[in-house]
Amino acid sequence: MVFSHVVQLPEKINELKYFGNLKEKVIDSGLCSHCGTCTVICPVYGIQAGDKPIEFPDWEKECIDCGSCVKVCPRWDYKPLSGVGDYIELIAAKSKRFSGQDGGMVTEIMAAALEMEVIDASLFVDRDEEWRTKIVTIRKPKQLEKGTASGTKYSFADVMPEMRKAVFRARKGVGMVGTPCMVSGLRNIQSEVTSFRENVKLAVALFCTENFYWHQLRDFLANKEIDLRKAVKTDITKGKFIVTFEDGEEISFSVKELDEIIPSGCKFCIDFTGIESDVSVGSVGSDAGYSTVIVRSKTGKEILDFIREQGYADFGEADLTAVEKLANFKIKKNRKNLEGI
Ligand SMILES: Cc1cc2nc3c(=O)[nH]c(=O)nc-3n(C[C@H](O)[C@H](O)[C@H](O)COP(=O)(O)OP(=O)(O)OC[C@H]3O[C@@H](n4cnc5c(N)ncnc54)[C@H](O)[C@@H]3O)c2cc1C
């Protein structure tokens, strides 16, 4: 018997190798969201993310022209997603076990998933003293009781580059937390690669208006004499960027001032809630100290029901209109940039 398997390669836009195509159409054009999905799939480990635009040093020589990077890139054949999306439940919640950026619900959801053995590893975005992002693998809820793995870091993080290792090491499954673009990248790679489809069991998206390069945010804040090394929390809320220090002092300024350092790729995004996730979590739509939780999948629902049964969180009503308002604001802000791409 003869088996034939035909892999459909994407159509090129130039004569170069595939990475040269990705570079021209997505990276150099400024469309790239920096989700990092291309770094995961590159079979020669050539593509790099980090605190700089996506690059592949010496790609003319090293790229094997397999087309994988182009195949999984959410911005190659870009079909922008938007809105609140389909959901089973939308609720405000606050973890009783963990503190976090808002209600600590992302941390709670991952801890519950570990306890339920839906997953045996979860990738979190931790930080160093200067707020540079670093990825940590959480295997036990206890690891989340202290430290800085919870909480929002307003900088790109190498979640996707770390996914490959996590997926291959998984015994039960992997949970990931990411911005909406990362979740879109994950879904693309899951449709191409069986191990990702089978092993990534839970994807939590964070509501997102924009992200930043760490060095640009640090320099911007340094110009305002804000030293991130002394900060314990950074937050964007109600149009303000707020930095909180160890002694409780706060400095805030209009988030519009950050427009000059918004990475180009974020200006093409209209997906505020991360509609391809299992669960989306954000700040808007809930009282202070609570997270807005949008449950979309059966797995997400089982985890939230477990949290309820165990009494791990307090619940309240979330304001759908407030979420829709910010989702629509993002569409209005960036729709023009999508014309003609
Ligand atoms: C760049 C960015 C922009 C955001 N913009 C908005 C917004 O405009 N409106 C809004 O309502 N909410 C926004 N959020 C989400 C919000 O800040 C909180 O993360 C969310 O409400 C969850 O709070 P929590 O207490 O439940 O999470 P926690 O329990 O504190 O957990 C936070 C989780 O986020 C992960 N994380 C932290 N930083 C990053 C990062 N850079 N990339 C990927 N994962 C990360 C951590 O690993 C952790 O798993 C944004 C988040 C990010 C990362």
The ligand as a Gaussian input file, in Angstrom:
#p B3LYP/6-31G(d) Opt

LIG

0 1
 C        0.166000      43.667000      28.179000
 C       -1.131000      43.565000      28.949000
 C       -2.124000      44.515000      28.736000
 C       -3.346000      44.421000      29.429000
 N       -4.331000      45.342000      29.186000
 C       -5.509000      45.244000      29.822000
 C       -6.548000      46.188000      29.569000
 O       -6.392000      47.115000      28.776000
 N       -7.738000      46.045000      30.225000
 C       -7.941000      45.017000      31.113000
 O       -9.047000      44.923000      31.661000
 N       -6.981000      44.115000      31.367000
 C       -5.775000      44.203000      30.749000
 N       -4.784000      43.286000      31.013000
 C       -5.054000      42.183000      31.957000
 C       -4.879000      42.593000      33.427000
 O       -3.768000      43.436000      33.605000
 C       -4.696000      41.356000      34.328000
 O       -3.609000      40.582000      33.852000
 C       -5.934000      40.490000      34.343000
 O       -7.027000      41.230000      34.854000
 C       -5.734000      39.250000      35.235000
 O       -5.638000      39.637000      36.567000
 P       -5.557000      38.517000      37.665000
 O       -5.383000      39.171000      39.005000
 O       -6.692000      37.572000      37.494000
 O       -4.223000      37.767000      37.212000
 P       -3.038000      37.184000      38.111000
 O       -3.557000      36.109000      38.966000
 O       -2.265000      38.292000      38.717000
 O       -2.154000      36.509000      36.985000
 C       -1.587000      37.271000      35.950000
 C       -1.120000      36.323000      34.891000
 O       -0.675000      37.074000      33.781000
 C        0.549000      36.523000      33.307000
 N        1.295000      37.613000      32.686000
 C        1.783000      38.723000      33.278000
 N        2.369000      39.532000      32.382000
 C        2.260000      38.908000      31.185000
 C        2.698000      39.232000      29.877000
 N        3.371000      40.351000      29.609000
 N        2.424000      38.362000      28.879000
 C        1.761000      37.213000      29.129000
 N        1.316000      36.846000      30.357000
 C        1.568000      37.688000      31.365000
 C        1.208000      35.973000      34.573000
 O        2.075000      34.937000      34.232000
 C        0.014000      35.439000      35.336000
 O       -0.263000      34.137000      34.903000
 C       -3.553000      43.363000      30.356000
 C       -2.532000      42.414000      30.558000
 C       -1.330000      42.499000      29.861000
 C       -0.239000      41.460000      30.078000

